[in-house]
Amino acid sequence: MAWKVVFTATAYSALKAVPDARVRALIFERVSGLEHDPELQGKPMRGPLEGLRSLRAVGQRWRVLYRIEHSQVIVTVVALGMRKEGDKRDIYALAQKLMKKGLL
């Protein structure tokens, strides 16, 4: 079964803002792979980001955060960015802020 993959406005803006076109293309390719078996890809998040899954996109640093909506057969990409532990621009820190504001 093929899943429909959609981006939130936040995730789409983040993808467009990736400065390196090659990295942007690799991220998009990785996200497109979520059309097939999204439950078998990525890791389920815990704590404040529970309900989301994290997928390594490019190398060790780029992450795609997504939610699986089983009833609608949709994978929603909610955020993407670089993993920079301890940095305020870390994708997980950013996602937690968005979650607190009710934007995820």
SULTA-V702982 format. One record per backbone hydrogen bond with DSSP energy under -1.0 kcal/mol. NH is the residue of the N-H (numbers start at 1). CO is the residue of the C=O. Records with the same first field share a line. If there is no record, write none. Layout:
NH->CO  CO
This chain:
3->35
4->73
6->75
8->77
12->8
13->9
14->10
15->11
16->12
17->13
18->15
24->20
25->21
26->22
27->23
28->24
29->25
30->26
31->27
32->28
33->29
34->31
35->32
36->33
40->37
43->54
45->52
49->46
50->47
52->49
53->66
54->43
55->64
57->62
62->58
63->81
64->55
65->79
66->53
67->76
69->74
74->69
75->4
76->67
77->6
78->65
79->65
81->63
83->61
87->84
90->87
91->82
94->90
95->91
96->92
97->93
98->94
99->95
100->96
101->97
102->99
103->98
